[in-house]
Amino acid sequence: MELNTQSDWVARSLRSVWHPCTQMQHHETVPLIPVSRGKGAWLYDHEGRRYLDAISSWWVNLFGHANSRINAALKDQLDTLEHAMLAGFTHEPVIELSEKLSALTGHVLGHSFYASDGASAVEIALKMSFHSWRNNGHTDKQEFVCLKGSYHGETIGALAVTDVALFKDAYGPLLRASQTVMSPDARQAADGETAQDVARRAAADVERLFTERADKIAAIIIEPLVQCATGMAMHDPLYLQLVRALCDKHNVHLILDEIAVGCGRTGTFFACEQAAVWPDFLCLSKGISGGYLPLSLVMTRDEIYQAFYSNDVTRGFLHSHSYTGNPLACRAALATLQIFEEDDVLNANKIKAARLTAALQPLAQHEQVHNFRQRGMIWAFDAIDAPKDFSRRFFATATEHELLMRPIGSTVYMMPPYILSDEEIDGLAANTLAVFNKVLAG
Ligand SMILES: *Cc1c(COP(=O)(O)O)cnc(C)c1O
């Protein structure tokens, strides 16, 4: 029998695992937490302590850990087909998933192309955009436009359209330059200005760039409604409508990266539904498999699909990943979509969101809080006069209050799984307030 204790697991992990997005030396002071199991919204360590997964394990977990319905679907799939390559072969889970997703867009985005992680989906959208222009004779369209504060993943191509200095600067020499336009972040509103005014100003910046050089631009890539990794910067849906119109007018593709904001997170299944626009490419990952297996995909319009359809091999989209369309991951996604249907999740979330917003009012009114904001199942606020190392101290203090939370700089945010009970919602709010006060008090 294994006799490993909590501290054995920590020591062994630090000796052999290189953890993501981490300065490993910080683990000399910040605890590394070995998780032994998960159930519902909770993760448990080896000493029986528990942590409410208030950030859905980086956005992925929608319906709780060890969800019985997703588990049952996966167990069935395991005994049927674990994997088969998707070139020359196809299978039921990938077909059904593609059909269901297409239907969710009213069949505007008729084809789905699969990969495993979000950054790869972004790379695929960029390559497809460039290649479809080329196939149509527009060989000069080689540039991409991103927003200030954008985050689209950390592979070399995705990082080129990312604007988060902490992730990007060290690799600057490796990256292909992209054009960066103003963010529509509503926090930039001047006195008397509304979020819509900021959206108009940001769209004017896009218009300026498109007017100058649209003949060189393949696509603009946007995280619709919420720019997440930069610190939950939220904007008015009007921005998406204005940019969609500019893309149509100037012949530029619109790529919407719904990797974080998709799957009901902002209140509608796709964030862009709130602007009543569809992109030319839509990237999806994270929550789509319910937090079970790596799965990402790019949905696109039939005109774009047709631009590759030919007798000529080189006009095809010759991109692949070994696990493209993995049946287990697709089956997890199908089980996830089924829960959305069976439980009327989008409506149920409205009630949960109203309760958490109400419970968070002491924080919204806190004298050291500004920009309290919410969209769908995402909440964020900025700390005023945050002490040095606020984010790491908050994380460590939160673990002492049964919470898993990781602020970005001085922005505290939560995007919990969609299955919180009333008691868990109230506990999340009360504990967040307690942690916040403790960290500010030093
Ligand atoms: C997480 C994220 C990505 C990258 O996805 P990975 O699976 O981490 O590669 C891309 N875009 C957005 C908006 C994200 O939040």
PDBQT file of the ligand as one rigid body, heavy atoms in Angstrom, charges set to zero:
ROOT
HETATM    1  C1  LIG A 501      -7.110  29.556 -22.662  1.00  0.00    +0.000 C 
HETATM    2  C2  LIG A 501      -7.280  30.372 -23.884  1.00  0.00    +0.000 A 
HETATM    3  C3  LIG A 501      -6.613  30.053 -25.089  1.00  0.00    +0.000 A 
HETATM    4  C4  LIG A 501      -5.607  28.945 -25.189  1.00  0.00    +0.000 C 
HETATM    5  O1  LIG A 501      -6.131  27.693 -24.905  1.00  0.00    +0.000 OA
HETATM    6  P1  LIG A 501      -5.112  26.534 -24.409  1.00  0.00    +0.000 P 
HETATM    7  O2  LIG A 501      -5.945  25.312 -24.368  1.00  0.00    +0.000 OA
HETATM    8  O3  LIG A 501      -4.637  26.967 -23.053  1.00  0.00    +0.000 OA
HETATM    9  O4  LIG A 501      -4.007  26.482 -25.403  1.00  0.00    +0.000 OA
HETATM   10  C5  LIG A 501      -6.872  30.829 -26.194  1.00  0.00    +0.000 A 
HETATM   11  N1  LIG A 501      -7.741  31.858 -26.141  1.00  0.00    +0.000 NA
HETATM   12  C6  LIG A 501      -8.406  32.193 -25.024  1.00  0.00    +0.000 A 
HETATM   13  C7  LIG A 501      -9.359  33.323 -25.050  1.00  0.00    +0.000 C 
HETATM   14  C8  LIG A 501      -8.176  31.480 -23.851  1.00  0.00    +0.000 A 
HETATM   15  O5  LIG A 501      -8.797  31.839 -22.722  1.00  0.00    +0.000 OA
ENDROOT
TORSDOF 0
